[in-house]
């Protein structure tokens, strides 16, 4: 489980440069940017905050996001 303190300070690496880049925890396994919709998986309790990773899932609806451990 990712600590609440960490979740409060994490920001989307793309949007933080121009806006807030606030992230929302979804399904307990994904961080979704409220500004751009990029989705960052959490694997082994570690958020994968790579822009390439967020881009890969940007157009995937939240309901269709897989278990990050399986991808």
N, C-alpha and C positions, 0 to 999 in steps of 0.2 A: 504494500500500500504506500502510495506517495504521501508524504507528510503535508498537512494543511498549510504549514508555513511555506513550504516550497511552492505549492500551488498558488499561493497568494502573490508570489514574486515573479513567477514565470510569465513570459510574454511571447507572443508570436514574433519570431526573429525578422519577419518581413514588415509587419505593421508597426512594430515598436518604433521604427525609424520615422514614421509619419503620423502616427496616431497612438492610441492606447495599446492595441494588440492584446486585449484581455482574453483569457482563455476560459472555457467552460469545460468542466469534467463531464464526460458523457459515457454511460455504460461502465463507469469505473475503470475504463481502459483506454480512453481517447481524450485528448485535449483539442477542443474546437475553437478556433479564433472567431470571436464575435464580429470582427471587422471584415475579414476576407473569406472566411469559411474553410481555411486550410485545416486539415486534421492531422494531429500528431499522435502516433501510438505510444502507449506505455508498455514497455517490455521488461519483464523481471523487475518491476517497480521503478524503472528508469524511463523518464520521458525522452523520447527520441525527437529532439527539437531541430532536426536538419531541415532546411528549406526544401530540399529535394523530396524528403519524406512527406512533408505537408502538401507539396504540389501533387504528389502521386494520388492522394486521397481527396483532393479538393472537390472534385465533381461527384464523389460518392455520397449518396444520401446517408444521413446518420443512421437510419434504420438498417442500412445494408452494410455497415462497417463490420468486418470480420473480427474474430478474436486475434489480437496482435501476435500472440504466441504462435499462431498457425500460419502466419505469412512472413 
